[in-house]
């Protein structure tokens, strides 16, 4: 699903399965585990497939129930 040229440099986007990845959504954050994401081998930019983003959307909007909920620490700066 990856393996294409990076949008920002001459690097190649390589697939890597990460333990957890946080996605920002308009309703908050969603953390997915064991996610096959794409990472550029030069600049490190991260890429996600439509399938992953779809899953984020579904979890964020409550269409899929998460495996568990975690509290995320929030701190104010300034
Ligand atoms: Zn790149």
PDB file of the backbone (N, CA, C, O) and the ligand in Angstrom, with CONECT records:
HET     ZN  A 101       1
ATOM      1  N   UNK A   1       0.822  -1.209   0.000  1.00  0.00           N
ATOM      2  CA  UNK A   1       0.000   0.000   0.000  1.00  0.00           C
ATOM      3  C   UNK A   1       0.860   1.266   0.000  1.00  0.00           C
ATOM      4  O   UNK A   1       0.411   2.328  -0.430  1.00  0.00           O
ATOM      5  N   UNK A   2       2.083   1.146   0.479  1.00  0.00           N
ATOM      6  CA  UNK A   2       2.958   2.309   0.417  1.00  0.00           C
ATOM      7  C   UNK A   2       3.984   2.059  -0.689  1.00  0.00           C
ATOM      8  O   UNK A   2       3.684   1.379  -1.670  1.00  0.00           O
ATOM      9  N   UNK A   3       5.197   2.605  -0.534  1.00  0.00           N
ATOM     10  CA  UNK A   3       6.197   2.361  -1.560  1.00  0.00           C
ATOM     11  C   UNK A   3       6.236   3.424  -2.641  1.00  0.00           C
ATOM     12  O   UNK A   3       6.967   3.296  -3.624  1.00  0.00           O
ATOM     13  N   UNK A   4       5.440   4.483  -2.455  1.00  0.00           N
ATOM     14  CA  UNK A   4       5.448   5.557  -3.439  1.00  0.00           C
ATOM     15  C   UNK A   4       6.412   6.669  -3.024  1.00  0.00           C
ATOM     16  O   UNK A   4       6.957   6.653  -1.921  1.00  0.00           O
ATOM     17  N   UNK A   5       6.610   7.627  -3.917  1.00  0.00           N
ATOM     18  CA  UNK A   5       7.502   8.761  -3.642  1.00  0.00           C
ATOM     19  C   UNK A   5       6.876   9.702  -2.619  1.00  0.00           C
ATOM     20  O   UNK A   5       5.669   9.941  -2.613  1.00  0.00           O
ATOM     21  N   UNK A   6       7.740  10.225  -1.756  1.00  0.00           N
ATOM     22  CA  UNK A   6       7.298  11.202  -0.768  1.00  0.00           C
ATOM     23  C   UNK A   6       6.836  12.481  -1.468  1.00  0.00           C
ATOM     24  O   UNK A   6       7.384  12.871  -2.499  1.00  0.00           O
ATOM     25  N   UNK A   7       5.821  13.126  -0.892  1.00  0.00           N
ATOM     26  CA  UNK A   7       5.319  14.374  -1.469  1.00  0.00           C
ATOM     27  C   UNK A   7       6.263  15.550  -1.223  1.00  0.00           C
ATOM     28  O   UNK A   7       6.193  16.559  -1.924  1.00  0.00           O
ATOM     29  N   UNK A   8       7.136  15.424  -0.238  1.00  0.00           N
ATOM     30  CA  UNK A   8       7.941  16.567   0.194  1.00  0.00           C
ATOM     31  C   UNK A   8       9.409  16.465  -0.156  1.00  0.00           C
ATOM     32  O   UNK A   8      10.121  17.468  -0.097  1.00  0.00           O
ATOM     33  N   UNK A   9       9.889  15.279  -0.522  1.00  0.00           N
ATOM     34  CA  UNK A   9      11.298  15.133  -0.854  1.00  0.00           C
ATOM     35  C   UNK A   9      11.451  13.992  -1.858  1.00  0.00           C
ATOM     36  O   UNK A   9      10.460  13.506  -2.402  1.00  0.00           O
ATOM     37  N   UNK A  10      12.668  13.572  -2.100  1.00  0.00           N
ATOM     38  CA  UNK A  10      12.928  12.498  -3.067  1.00  0.00           C
ATOM     39  C   UNK A  10      12.897  11.116  -2.430  1.00  0.00           C
ATOM     40  O   UNK A  10      13.198  10.117  -3.082  1.00  0.00           O
ATOM     41  N   UNK A  11      12.539  11.064  -1.181  1.00  0.00           N
ATOM     42  CA  UNK A  11      12.537   9.784  -0.467  1.00  0.00           C
ATOM     43  C   UNK A  11      11.404   8.879  -0.897  1.00  0.00           C
ATOM     44  O   UNK A  11      10.533   9.263  -1.677  1.00  0.00           O
ATOM     45  N   UNK A  12      11.439   7.663  -0.368  1.00  0.00           N
ATOM     46  CA  UNK A  12      10.397   6.676  -0.638  1.00  0.00           C
ATOM     47  C   UNK A  12       9.648   6.390   0.658  1.00  0.00           C
ATOM     48  O   UNK A  12      10.239   6.274   1.731  1.00  0.00           O
ATOM     49  N   UNK A  13       8.353   6.283   0.527  1.00  0.00           N
ATOM     50  CA  UNK A  13       7.527   5.995   1.700  1.00  0.00           C
ATOM     51  C   UNK A  13       7.528   4.490   1.944  1.00  0.00           C
ATOM     52  O   UNK A  13       7.068   3.713   1.107  1.00  0.00           O
ATOM     53  N   UNK A  14       8.053   4.088   3.109  1.00  0.00           N
ATOM     54  CA  UNK A  14       8.153   2.667   3.448  1.00  0.00           C
ATOM     55  C   UNK A  14       7.142   2.316   4.530  1.00  0.00           C
ATOM     56  O   UNK A  14       6.878   3.102   5.440  1.00  0.00           O
ATOM     57  N   UNK A  15       6.589   1.127   4.409  1.00  0.00           N
ATOM     58  CA  UNK A  15       5.630   0.700   5.421  1.00  0.00           C
ATOM     59  C   UNK A  15       6.338   0.296   6.705  1.00  0.00           C
ATOM     60  O   UNK A  15       7.374  -0.369   6.687  1.00  0.00           O
ATOM     61  N   UNK A  16       5.754   0.714   7.813  1.00  0.00           N
ATOM     62  CA  UNK A  16       6.265   0.282   9.112  1.00  0.00           C
ATOM     63  C   UNK A  16       5.078   0.098  10.047  1.00  0.00           C
ATOM     64  O   UNK A  16       4.165   0.923  10.075  1.00  0.00           O
ATOM     65  N   UNK A  17       5.097  -0.968  10.795  1.00  0.00           N
ATOM     66  CA  UNK A  17       4.001  -1.192  11.738  1.00  0.00           C
ATOM     67  C   UNK A  17       4.418  -0.612  13.082  1.00  0.00           C
ATOM     68  O   UNK A  17       5.385  -1.058  13.698  1.00  0.00           O
ATOM     69  N   UNK A  18       3.674   0.384  13.516  1.00  0.00           N
ATOM     70  CA  UNK A  18       4.010   1.032  14.780  1.00  0.00           C
ATOM     71  C   UNK A  18       3.065   0.534  15.878  1.00  0.00           C
ATOM     72  O   UNK A  18       1.899   0.226  15.628  1.00  0.00           O
ATOM     73  N   UNK A  19       3.601   0.464  17.101  1.00  0.00           N
ATOM     74  CA  UNK A  19       2.817  -0.017  18.243  1.00  0.00           C
ATOM     75  C   UNK A  19       1.586   0.843  18.462  1.00  0.00           C
ATOM     76  O   UNK A  19       0.485   0.342  18.693  1.00  0.00           O
ATOM     77  N   UNK A  20       1.800   2.155  18.385  1.00  0.00           N
ATOM     78  CA  UNK A  20       0.670   3.064  18.555  1.00  0.00           C
ATOM     79  C   UNK A  20       0.935   4.371  17.832  1.00  0.00           C
ATOM     80  O   UNK A  20       2.066   4.852  17.749  1.00  0.00           O
ATOM     81  N   UNK A  21      -0.142   4.923  17.317  1.00  0.00           N
ATOM     82  CA  UNK A  21      -0.049   6.173  16.583  1.00  0.00           C
ATOM     83  C   UNK A  21      -1.261   7.009  16.982  1.00  0.00           C
ATOM     84  O   UNK A  21      -2.389   6.514  16.999  1.00  0.00           O
ATOM     85  N   UNK A  22      -1.019   8.277  17.301  1.00  0.00           N
ATOM     86  CA  UNK A  22      -2.110   9.166  17.696  1.00  0.00           C
ATOM     87  C   UNK A  22      -2.576   9.973  16.484  1.00  0.00           C
ATOM     88  O   UNK A  22      -1.766  10.528  15.741  1.00  0.00           O
ATOM     89  N   UNK A  23      -3.861  10.024  16.306  1.00  0.00           N
ATOM     90  CA  UNK A  23      -4.443  10.779  15.197  1.00  0.00           C
ATOM     91  C   UNK A  23      -5.308  11.877  15.772  1.00  0.00           C
ATOM     92  O   UNK A  23      -6.087  11.654  16.700  1.00  0.00           O
ATOM     93  N   UNK A  24      -5.163  13.058  15.214  1.00  0.00           N
ATOM     94  CA  UNK A  24      -5.993  14.182  15.647  1.00  0.00           C
ATOM     95  C   UNK A  24      -7.278  14.126  14.837  1.00  0.00           C
ATOM     96  O   UNK A  24      -7.267  13.912  13.625  1.00  0.00           O
ATOM     97  N   UNK A  25      -8.359  14.321  15.528  1.00  0.00           N
ATOM     98  CA  UNK A  25      -9.655  14.338  14.867  1.00  0.00           C
ATOM     99  C   UNK A  25     -10.417  15.518  15.441  1.00  0.00           C
ATOM    100  O   UNK A  25     -10.077  16.010  16.517  1.00  0.00           O
ATOM    101  N   UNK A  26     -11.446  15.980  14.736  1.00  0.00           N
ATOM    102  CA  UNK A  26     -12.141  17.162  15.242  1.00  0.00           C
ATOM    103  C   UNK A  26     -12.798  16.931  16.596  1.00  0.00           C
ATOM    104  O   UNK A  26     -13.060  17.885  17.328  1.00  0.00           O
ATOM    105  N   UNK A  27     -13.066  15.677  16.935  1.00  0.00           N
ATOM    106  CA  UNK A  27     -13.654  15.396  18.239  1.00  0.00           C
ATOM    107  C   UNK A  27     -12.599  15.103  19.300  1.00  0.00           C
ATOM    108  O   UNK A  27     -12.940  14.898  20.465  1.00  0.00           O
ATOM    109  N   UNK A  28     -11.337  15.079  18.921  1.00  0.00           N
ATOM    110  CA  UNK A  28     -10.287  14.793  19.892  1.00  0.00           C
ATOM    111  C   UNK A  28      -9.218  13.928  19.267  1.00  0.00           C
ATOM    112  O   UNK A  28      -8.980  13.984  18.060  1.00  0.00           O
ATOM    113  N   UNK A  29      -8.572  13.123  20.101  1.00  0.00           N
ATOM    114  CA  UNK A  29      -7.531  12.246  19.596  1.00  0.00           C
ATOM    115  C   UNK A  29      -7.991  10.797  19.616  1.00  0.00           C
ATOM    116  O   UNK A  29      -8.755  10.378  20.486  1.00  0.00           O
ATOM    117  N   UNK A  30      -7.514  10.056  18.653  1.00  0.00           N
ATOM    118  CA  UNK A  30      -7.754   8.618  18.615  1.00  0.00           C
ATOM    119  C   UNK A  30      -6.388   7.951  18.524  1.00  0.00           C
ATOM    120  O   UNK A  30      -5.552   8.355  17.716  1.00  0.00           O
ATOM    121  N   UNK A  31      -6.160   6.945  19.336  1.00  0.00           N
ATOM    122  CA  UNK A  31      -4.904   6.206  19.257  1.00  0.00           C
ATOM    123  C   UNK A  31      -5.198   4.829  18.666  1.00  0.00           C
ATOM    124  O   UNK A  31      -6.044   4.090  19.170  1.00  0.00           O
ATOM    125  N   UNK A  32      -4.495   4.502  17.605  1.00  0.00           N
ATOM    126  CA  UNK A  32      -4.616   3.160  17.022  1.00  0.00           C
ATOM    127  C   UNK A  32      -3.346   2.381  17.348  1.00  0.00           C
ATOM    128  O   UNK A  32      -2.256   2.946  17.438  1.00  0.00           O
ATOM    129  N   UNK A  33      -3.510   1.084  17.522  1.00  0.00           N
ATOM    130  CA  UNK A  33      -2.361   0.232  17.848  1.00  0.00           C
ATOM    131  C   UNK A  33      -2.065  -0.719  16.696  1.00  0.00           C
ATOM    132  O   UNK A  33      -2.956  -1.097  15.936  1.00  0.00           O
ATOM    133  N   UNK A  34      -0.789  -1.098  16.583  1.00  0.00           N
ATOM    134  CA  UNK A  34      -0.332  -2.008  15.518  1.00  0.00           C
ATOM    135  C   UNK A  34      -0.770  -1.509  14.147  1.00  0.00           C
ATOM    136  O   UNK A  34      -1.369  -2.242  13.360  1.00  0.00           O
ATOM    137  N   UNK A  35      -0.458  -0.252  13.883  1.00  0.00           N
ATOM    138  CA  UNK A  35      -0.908   0.372  12.642  1.00  0.00           C
ATOM    139  C   UNK A  35       0.172   0.323  11.569  1.00  0.00           C
ATOM    140  O   UNK A  35       1.305   0.735  11.816  1.00  0.00           O
ATOM    141  N   UNK A  36      -0.162  -0.175  10.384  1.00  0.00           N
ATOM    142  CA  UNK A  36       0.799  -0.129   9.282  1.00  0.00           C
ATOM    143  C   UNK A  36       0.797   1.258   8.648  1.00  0.00           C
ATOM    144  O   UNK A  36      -0.037   1.553   7.792  1.00  0.00           O
ATOM    145  N   UNK A  37       1.729   2.104   9.069  1.00  0.00           N
ATOM    146  CA  UNK A  37       1.783   3.457   8.518  1.00  0.00           C
ATOM    147  C   UNK A  37       2.932   3.543   7.514  1.00  0.00           C
ATOM    148  O   UNK A  37       3.794   2.666   7.467  1.00  0.00           O
ATOM    149  N   UNK A  38       2.933   4.599   6.721  1.00  0.00           N
ATOM    150  CA  UNK A  38       4.016   4.829   5.786  1.00  0.00           C
ATOM    151  C   UNK A  38       4.918   5.927   6.333  1.00  0.00           C
ATOM    152  O   UNK A  38       4.437   6.969   6.779  1.00  0.00           O
ATOM    153  N   UNK A  39       6.224   5.690   6.297  1.00  0.00           N
ATOM    154  CA  UNK A  39       7.164   6.704   6.757  1.00  0.00           C
ATOM    155  C   UNK A  39       8.198   6.934   5.663  1.00  0.00           C
ATOM    156  O   UNK A  39       8.789   5.983   5.151  1.00  0.00           O
ATOM    157  N   UNK A  40       8.413   8.187   5.307  1.00  0.00           N
ATOM    158  CA  UNK A  40       9.413   8.523   4.300  1.00  0.00           C
ATOM    159  C   UNK A  40      10.801   8.179   4.831  1.00  0.00           C
ATOM    160  O   UNK A  40      11.145   8.534   5.959  1.00  0.00           O
ATOM    161  N   UNK A  41      11.600   7.485   4.013  1.00  0.00           N
ATOM    162  CA  UNK A  41      12.929   7.069   4.480  1.00  0.00           C
ATOM    163  C   UNK A  41      13.934   8.218   4.500  1.00  0.00           C
ATOM    164  O   UNK A  41      15.063   8.040   4.959  1.00  0.00           O
ATOM    165  N   UNK A  42      13.540   9.394   4.009  1.00  0.00           N
ATOM    166  CA  UNK A  42      14.448  10.546   4.081  1.00  0.00           C
ATOM    167  C   UNK A  42      13.982  11.602   5.069  1.00  0.00           C
ATOM    168  O   UNK A  42      14.719  11.948   5.992  1.00  0.00           O
ATOM    169  N   UNK A  43      12.775  12.118   4.895  1.00  0.00           N
ATOM    170  CA  UNK A  43      12.351  13.214   5.774  1.00  0.00           C
ATOM    171  C   UNK A  43      11.501  12.747   6.947  1.00  0.00           C
ATOM    172  O   UNK A  43      11.239  13.523   7.866  1.00  0.00           O
ATOM    173  N   UNK A  44      11.070  11.500   6.929  1.00  0.00           N
ATOM    174  CA  UNK A  44      10.314  10.979   8.060  1.00  0.00           C
ATOM    175  C   UNK A  44       8.849  11.376   8.080  1.00  0.00           C
ATOM    176  O   UNK A  44       8.155  11.122   9.065  1.00  0.00           O
ATOM    177  N   UNK A  45       8.366  11.996   7.010  1.00  0.00           N
ATOM    178  CA  UNK A  45       6.952  12.358   6.981  1.00  0.00           C
ATOM    179  C   UNK A  45       6.091  11.097   7.045  1.00  0.00           C
ATOM    180  O   UNK A  45       6.419  10.073   6.446  1.00  0.00           O
ATOM    181  N   UNK A  46       5.004  11.190   7.770  1.00  0.00           N
ATOM    182  CA  UNK A  46       4.144  10.014   7.963  1.00  0.00           C
ATOM    183  C   UNK A  46       2.955  10.048   7.011  1.00  0.00           C
ATOM    184  O   UNK A  46       2.368  11.097   6.748  1.00  0.00           O
ATOM    185  N   UNK A  47       2.628   8.889   6.516  1.00  0.00           N
ATOM    186  CA  UNK A  47       1.494   8.743   5.594  1.00  0.00           C
ATOM    187  C   UNK A  47       0.556   7.671   6.115  1.00  0.00           C
ATOM    188  O   UNK A  47       0.976   6.701   6.746  1.00  0.00           O
ATOM    189  N   UNK A  48      -0.720   7.868   5.835  1.00  0.00           N
ATOM    190  CA  UNK A  48      -1.716   6.896   6.275  1.00  0.00           C
ATOM    191  C   UNK A  48      -2.596   6.504   5.099  1.00  0.00           C
ATOM    192  O   UNK A  48      -2.860   7.310   4.207  1.00  0.00           O
ATOM    193  N   UNK A  49      -3.035   5.281   5.109  1.00  0.00           N
ATOM    194  CA  UNK A  49      -3.941   4.843   4.048  1.00  0.00           C
ATOM    195  C   UNK A  49      -5.361   5.323   4.365  1.00  0.00           C
ATOM    196  O   UNK A  49      -5.678   5.673   5.502  1.00  0.00           O
ATOM    197  N   UNK A  50      -6.194   5.328   3.343  1.00  0.00           N
ATOM    198  CA  UNK A  50      -7.599   5.701   3.514  1.00  0.00           C
ATOM    199  C   UNK A  50      -8.273   4.785   4.530  1.00  0.00           C
ATOM    200  O   UNK A  50      -9.147   5.213   5.284  1.00  0.00           O
ATOM    201  N   UNK A  51      -7.855   3.516   4.540  1.00  0.00           N
ATOM    202  CA  UNK A  51      -8.440   2.546   5.466  1.00  0.00           C
ATOM    203  C   UNK A  51      -8.179   2.942   6.923  1.00  0.00           C
ATOM    204  O   UNK A  51      -9.062   2.849   7.777  1.00  0.00           O
ATOM    205  N   UNK A  52      -6.950   3.385   7.184  1.00  0.00           N
ATOM    206  CA  UNK A  52      -6.601   3.806   8.537  1.00  0.00           C
ATOM    207  C   UNK A  52      -7.406   5.046   8.933  1.00  0.00           C
ATOM    208  O   UNK A  52      -7.956   5.117  10.032  1.00  0.00           O
ATOM    209  N   UNK A  53      -7.466   6.016   8.026  1.00  0.00           N
ATOM    210  CA  UNK A  53      -8.182   7.256   8.328  1.00  0.00           C
ATOM    211  C   UNK A  53      -9.678   6.988   8.518  1.00  0.00           C
ATOM    212  O   UNK A  53     -10.346   7.657   9.307  1.00  0.00           O
ATOM    213  N   UNK A  54     -10.182   6.015   7.792  1.00  0.00           N
ATOM    214  CA  UNK A  54     -11.564   5.615   7.923  1.00  0.00           C
ATOM    215  C   UNK A  54     -11.826   5.043   9.310  1.00  0.00           C
ATOM    216  O   UNK A  54     -12.849   5.320   9.936  1.00  0.00           O
ATOM    217  N   UNK A  55     -10.887   4.249   9.765  1.00  0.00           N
ATOM    218  CA  UNK A  55     -10.988   3.644  11.093  1.00  0.00           C
ATOM    219  C   UNK A  55     -10.950   4.732  12.177  1.00  0.00           C
ATOM    220  O   UNK A  55     -11.716   4.686  13.139  1.00  0.00           O
ATOM    221  N   UNK A  56     -10.059   5.700  12.010  1.00  0.00           N
ATOM    222  CA  UNK A  56      -9.970   6.817  12.952  1.00  0.00           C
ATOM    223  C   UNK A  56     -11.322   7.528  13.028  1.00  0.00           C
ATOM    224  O   UNK A  56     -11.833   7.815  14.110  1.00  0.00           O
ATOM    225  N   UNK A  57     -11.878   7.801  11.865  1.00  0.00           N
ATOM    226  CA  UNK A  57     -13.166   8.477  11.765  1.00  0.00           C
ATOM    227  C   UNK A  57     -14.258   7.689  12.512  1.00  0.00           C
ATOM    228  O   UNK A  57     -15.055   8.259  13.257  1.00  0.00           O
ATOM    229  N   UNK A  58     -14.272   6.388  12.294  1.00  0.00           N
ATOM    230  CA  UNK A  58     -15.308   5.548  12.910  1.00  0.00           C
ATOM    231  C   UNK A  58     -15.172   5.477  14.424  1.00  0.00           C
ATOM    232  O   UNK A  58     -16.162   5.524  15.154  1.00  0.00           O
ATOM    233  N   UNK A  59     -13.923   5.363  14.886  1.00  0.00           N
ATOM    234  CA  UNK A  59     -13.719   5.323  16.337  1.00  0.00           C
ATOM    235  C   UNK A  59     -14.063   6.680  16.939  1.00  0.00           C
ATOM    236  O   UNK A  59     -14.696   6.762  17.992  1.00  0.00           O
ATOM    237  N   UNK A  60     -13.635   7.750  16.255  1.00  0.00           N
ATOM    238  CA  UNK A  60     -13.849   9.111  16.770  1.00  0.00           C
ATOM    239  C   UNK A  60     -15.332   9.449  16.847  1.00  0.00           C
ATOM    240  O   UNK A  60     -15.762  10.158  17.757  1.00  0.00           O
ATOM    241  N   UNK A  61     -16.105   8.950  15.907  1.00  0.00           N
ATOM    242  CA  UNK A  61     -17.527   9.287  15.878  1.00  0.00           C
ATOM    243  C   UNK A  61     -18.397   8.248  16.585  1.00  0.00           C
ATOM    244  O   UNK A  61     -19.623   8.355  16.597  1.00  0.00           O
ATOM    245  N   UNK A  62     -17.746   7.240  17.174  1.00  0.00           N
ATOM    246  CA  UNK A  62     -18.481   6.257  17.961  1.00  0.00           C
ATOM    247  C   UNK A  62     -19.122   5.138  17.160  1.00  0.00           C
ATOM    248  O   UNK A  62     -19.897   4.354  17.708  1.00  0.00           O
ATOM    249  N   UNK A  63     -18.811   5.049  15.868  1.00  0.00           N
ATOM    250  CA  UNK A  63     -19.387   3.968  15.055  1.00  0.00           C
ATOM    251  C   UNK A  63     -18.710   2.634  15.348  1.00  0.00           C
ATOM    252  O   UNK A  63     -19.312   1.570  15.205  1.00  0.00           O
ATOM    253  N   UNK A  64     -17.453   2.712  15.758  1.00  0.00           N
ATOM    254  CA  UNK A  64     -16.766   1.514  16.249  1.00  0.00           C
ATOM    255  C   UNK A  64     -16.429   1.797  17.704  1.00  0.00           C
ATOM    256  O   UNK A  64     -15.924   2.870  18.033  1.00  0.00           O
ATOM    257  N   UNK A  65     -16.705   0.847  18.561  1.00  0.00           N
ATOM    258  CA  UNK A  65     -16.325   1.032  19.950  1.00  0.00           C
ATOM    259  C   UNK A  65     -14.838   0.740  20.109  1.00  0.00           C
ATOM    260  O   UNK A  65     -14.332  -0.250  19.581  1.00  0.00           O
ATOM    261  N   UNK A  66     -14.144   1.601  20.835  1.00  0.00           N
ATOM    262  CA  UNK A  66     -12.716   1.348  21.046  1.00  0.00           C
ATOM    263  C   UNK A  66     -12.515   0.129  21.940  1.00  0.00           C
ATOM    264  O   UNK A  66     -13.402  -0.240  22.709  1.00  0.00           O
ATOM    265  N   UNK A  67     -11.342  -0.491  21.833  1.00  0.00           N
ATOM    266  CA  UNK A  67     -11.018  -1.616  22.704  1.00  0.00           C
ATOM    267  C   UNK A  67     -10.972  -1.163  24.158  1.00  0.00           C
ATOM    268  O   UNK A  67     -11.373  -1.890  25.067  1.00  0.00           O
ATOM    269  N   UNK A  68     -10.479   0.041  24.353  1.00  0.00           N
ATOM    270  CA  UNK A  68     -10.472   0.619  25.698  1.00  0.00           C
ATOM    271  C   UNK A  68     -10.280   2.112  25.548  1.00  0.00           C
ATOM    272  O   UNK A  68      -9.899   2.600  24.484  1.00  0.00           O
ATOM    273  N   UNK A  69     -10.551   2.840  26.638  1.00  0.00           N
ATOM    274  CA  UNK A  69     -10.302   4.274  26.638  1.00  0.00           C
ATOM    275  C   UNK A  69      -9.160   4.557  27.590  1.00  0.00           C
ATOM    276  O   UNK A  69      -9.027   3.913  28.631  1.00  0.00           O
ATOM    277  N   UNK A  70      -8.329   5.535  27.222  1.00  0.00           N
ATOM    278  CA  UNK A  70      -7.236   5.924  28.101  1.00  0.00           C
ATOM    279  C   UNK A  70      -7.366   7.412  28.361  1.00  0.00           C
ATOM    280  O   UNK A  70      -7.802   8.171  27.497  1.00  0.00           O
ATOM    281  N   UNK A  71      -6.989   7.812  29.539  1.00  0.00           N
ATOM    282  CA  UNK A  71      -6.966   9.233  29.836  1.00  0.00           C
ATOM    283  C   UNK A  71      -5.669   9.808  29.284  1.00  0.00           C
ATOM    284  O   UNK A  71      -4.594   9.236  29.466  1.00  0.00           O
ATOM    285  N   UNK A  72      -5.783  10.925  28.621  1.00  0.00           N
ATOM    286  CA  UNK A  72      -4.598  11.579  28.061  1.00  0.00           C
ATOM    287  C   UNK A  72      -4.287  12.788  28.941  1.00  0.00           C
ATOM    288  O   UNK A  72      -5.149  13.644  29.142  1.00  0.00           O
ATOM    289  N   UNK A  73      -3.066  12.868  29.467  1.00  0.00           N
ATOM    290  CA  UNK A  73      -2.710  14.024  30.304  1.00  0.00           C
ATOM    291  C   UNK A  73      -2.675  15.306  29.470  1.00  0.00           C
ATOM    292  O   UNK A  73      -2.143  15.327  28.360  1.00  0.00           O
ATOM    293  N   UNK A  74      -3.238  16.345  30.013  1.00  0.00           N
ATOM    294  CA  UNK A  74      -3.288  17.631  29.319  1.00  0.00           C
ATOM    295  C   UNK A  74      -2.640  18.680  30.207  1.00  0.00           C
ATOM    296  O   UNK A  74      -2.954  18.751  31.395  1.00  0.00           O
ATOM    297  N   UNK A  75      -1.754  19.490  29.668  1.00  0.00           N
ATOM    298  CA  UNK A  75      -1.131  20.555  30.443  1.00  0.00           C
ATOM    299  C   UNK A  75      -1.220  21.865  29.664  1.00  0.00           C
ATOM    300  O   UNK A  75      -1.084  21.892  28.440  1.00  0.00           O
ATOM    301  N   UNK A  76      -1.450  22.935  30.396  1.00  0.00           N
ATOM    302  CA  UNK A  76      -1.549  24.250  29.786  1.00  0.00           C
ATOM    303  C   UNK A  76      -0.173  24.909  29.785  1.00  0.00           C
ATOM    304  O   UNK A  76       0.558  24.848  30.773  1.00  0.00           O
ATOM    305  N   UNK A  77       0.167  25.534  28.672  1.00  0.00           N
ATOM    306  CA  UNK A  77       1.477  26.191  28.582  1.00  0.00           C
ATOM    307  C   UNK A  77       1.271  27.676  28.371  1.00  0.00           C
ATOM    308  O   UNK A  77       0.504  28.078  27.496  1.00  0.00           O
ATOM    309  N   UNK A  78       1.944  28.491  29.160  1.00  0.00           N
ATOM    310  CA  UNK A  78       1.902  29.944  28.967  1.00  0.00           C
ATOM    311  C   UNK A  78       0.810  30.615  29.765  1.00  0.00           C
ATOM    312  O   UNK A  78       0.658  31.835  29.700  1.00  0.00           O
TER     313      UNK A  78
HETATM  314 ZN    ZN A 101      10.180  12.705   2.391  1.00  0.00          ZN
END
